[in-house]
């Protein structure tokens, strides 16, 4: 979607009452992650999926096979990251980053992110209790079989990711390891997720609903730092 068309993008702002905010605060304080519905509609989903279809070669393929340790298989990941910022093990040159940022600007991703930030920023601060600074948007793309094994981002410092998913021919979720056990946070239409750096989490392998068609999960991430706590080291 070119930037000139973004102004007409229709999407629904979340309608959160006091009980919703209280629930999200409690979940985030206990588990380091929470989510709520009612923020996006089909036009945003289509815009993100269209961007992925039109620019499939952009970004970097993030892949590492699982490691075998004694009789255990652990780790590994397989997804694409379209991101003009700094992040661990990035091989993008300065020119690559400039070109991706221009692409985000030209195709409306930057404008969409700014529109979402204008509404979500105060909600995220209210839920997390942190004074945050919006850094940039980026996209994570999972295709059939794509996954990321259990991991924790606490080592990279204080960052908060706000995530919105666009799905095509798949059902997906974030699996979180909480004090109360394993919790599935589904990527349902209209859901906004607030993910802090503390929880251990994973993305299970992406499977198609119809085997004859490809499966795609596009995750729009709004990246925030917490300046009062030193921000983040690199990015994740």
Buried (B, 14 or more C-beta within 10 A) or exposed (E): BEBEEBEEBEBEBBEBEEEBBEBBBEBBEEBBBBBBBBBBBEEBBBBBBBBBEEBEEBBBEBEEEEEEEEEEEEBEBBBBBBBBBBBEEBEBEEEBBEBBBEBBEEBBBBBBBEBBBEBBBEBBBEBBEBEBBBBBBBBBBBBBEBBBBEBBBBEBBBBBBBBBBBBBBBBBBBBBBBEEEEBEBEBEBBBBBBBBBBBBBBBBBBBBEEEEEEBBBBBBBBBBBBEEEEBBEBBB
